[in-house]
Amino acid sequence: MSETTLVKGASLYGDRTADLLLRDGVIAEIGSISTPDGARIVDADGLIALPGLVDLHTHLREPGREDAETILTGSRAAAVGGYTAVLAMANTSPVTDTAEAAERVHDLGRAAGLVDVHPVGAVTGGLGGEELAELGLMHRSRARVSVFSDDGRCVADARVMRRALEYVKAFGGVVSQHAQDPSLAGPTSCCHEGELSGRLGLPGWPGIAEEVVVARDVMLARHTGSRVHVAHASTAGTVEVLRWAKSLGIEVTAEVTPHHLLLTTDLLAGYDPTYKVNPPLRPQEDVDALRAALADGTIDAVATDHAPHARHDKEHAFVDAAFGMLGLETALPVVASVMVSSGLMTWAEVARVMSSTPAAIAGLGSQGRPLEVGQPANLVLVDPAATLVVDRERSVSLSRNNPWHGRTLGASVVATFLRGRPTVLGGELTEP
Ligand SMILES: NC(=O)N[C@@H](CC(=O)O)C(=O)O
């Protein structure tokens, strides 16, 4: 059934104001438009229209940990956050390391129908770090996997990383690396290594453990002529390596999470496991470098690393609690607060780092498209003047490990459209 919606008076990218007619899944008209018969009207006075957001880094937990999140509940969280596509990480149980596993995630995403769910394929079988997974078969499957990652673990072996880069080059894929040298930051390392980790008695996770892997990987990307993507960049040193590699024309892209743009390591002083995340929260100097790098394009994208965890995995002594925090529902408000309100970025630049560039990195042809006539009607309406006090109990995610609980953030997502169909209106899901 064809749906027609007239979005009245939206400010496109925070700039000129126009009506948008969404029909048959595309933006059919932009301008001053009189209401067609039977059309739904969405009053967008004072709202900003951006292309639907694209998240390069989401953990949806299905299959295996449906007590923390499912593809359906994670899709709901994504839609509420203004997303129209997410990349679902491979560290599920079983791991997404075969064509069948990738197709299952893809099909469950389709069935949920709220965002496009694109499975990320594992680089190595079982995330074991040794044997390459079925990269080509996953790419040729119905799921069309183009992004590969062992996220949660680093592809630490340089030979394996080299082979993976060579392999994905053949079909234009990309390897997204969780950069953590295991000999410098092991599985128990859980706090930025520095004065605070010493005082708290927590095992340190030094920035250099990330930087040495990023430096190695950009050299491997140069050597192979292939594409590497740096997941959740967290240090000023990583920014320096990226800047240098890009100046040489090496094919490297990078993402930063909303939490690494705003939260700092001193939050760990209370041992609250909500703030335990991998890579760890860093000092203010790193946060400042990440903000500047996002603003100047050295870091290409914002990705949530939405990492839901059940209470019984998170509510433990700090060293024993699971790594990860929720991100999908709050990413845009955080970026608005940190980058837009401060004057570091315009809304058009937010669209670049949260929609068009991530879509391009992942090779998603129909997402992240500009708001133009004939383009797929994937878009989000944002109220830039809203302030929102985050309440973890109001989340549509199954989990509650929300580091923003009680904080006031600027801007809120009012509506999300996936191929012209509203998934969110008035800030609420259209389907319960
Ligand atoms: N980013 C996180 O803190 N957690 C991730 C994986 C990881 O440990 O990187 C998760 O899957 O929970």
The ligand as an ORCA input file, in Angstrom:
! r2SCAN-3c Opt
* xyz 0 1
  N      32.298     -1.882     23.505
  C      32.022     -2.537     24.599
  O      32.296     -2.042     25.685
  N      31.438     -3.738     24.554
  C      31.223     -4.524     23.385
  C      32.404     -5.263     22.904
  C      33.718     -4.782     23.376
  O      34.152     -5.198     24.443
  O      34.331     -3.992     22.660
  C      30.128     -5.515     23.639
  O      29.831     -6.360     22.773
  O      29.527     -5.459     24.727
*
